Amino acid sequence: MLLTTMGVVIGERAYGENDKFIDVFTKDYGIIEITVKGGRKLTSKNAASTALFSYSKFCVRKRGERYYLNSSEIENTFYDLRLDVKKLALASYFAELLKYTVLSYDSDEAYEIILKLFLNTLYYLEKNTHNIMLLKSVFEFRLLSEIGLIPNLIGCSVCNAYSHSKMHFDIQNGKLYCDDCFTGSDGYDTIAVNQSTLSALRHISLSELNILFSIKVSDRLISELNKITNRYVLTHINRKFKTLEYFESIS
Ligand SMILES: [Zn+2]
């Protein structure tokens, strides 16, 4: 059976003498592993379209549970990402995060939205239009929101207050408390957030994708967002990411 789909390469592994496996996050089938015969030959006509982070049209033959590349056509290589160690490290972390969050997901609509989020993030990362740490927070927090881990940031979970000079974000339970209703203490799991931090978090998790990256924030706010979204990922995905450790080691 021949299938055609758009997808971005998020991993590759050498196999045999000239062949390779690629992990492709596709619009229609989620993440699939595709065998590329002769994919490591310098003369391979699929070299650019099957390179890491290339976004391409893939025509694959499905045999049993396995996919074999029939042909591919490049759409965007995101080539400049590979020229910057930091950007490449961050993109690799995004790819690893996708592997642990998208796999079990099964709706085409979700694949399409998450793929668009990923491609947009790579685009802005490549073009230098945004602070790289802001892109990290936007991708992390929006991705988790899209896979069903969206926190309730609409208002205080006790009195429903939409705004308050000081609110507290319970990362573990994805809940917000205004300072009047809050009875706990701030620490690793619960972080005090001011109004600008909260409105940035609301924007990232709730805004339409086409205005998601129009976010403008100060450097101080970016580091606040980084603290929160990083903990949010570690708390809810509950694993260590080697690619993240590497990115942090060079940042
Ligand atoms: Zn309240």
Boltz pocket constraint, residues with backbone or C-beta under 6 A from the ligand:
constraints:
  - pocket:
      binder: B
      contacts: [[A, 156], [A, 157], [A, 158], [A, 159], [A, 160], [A, 161], [A, 177], [A, 178], [A, 179], [A, 180], [A, 181], [A, 182]]
      max_distance: 6.0
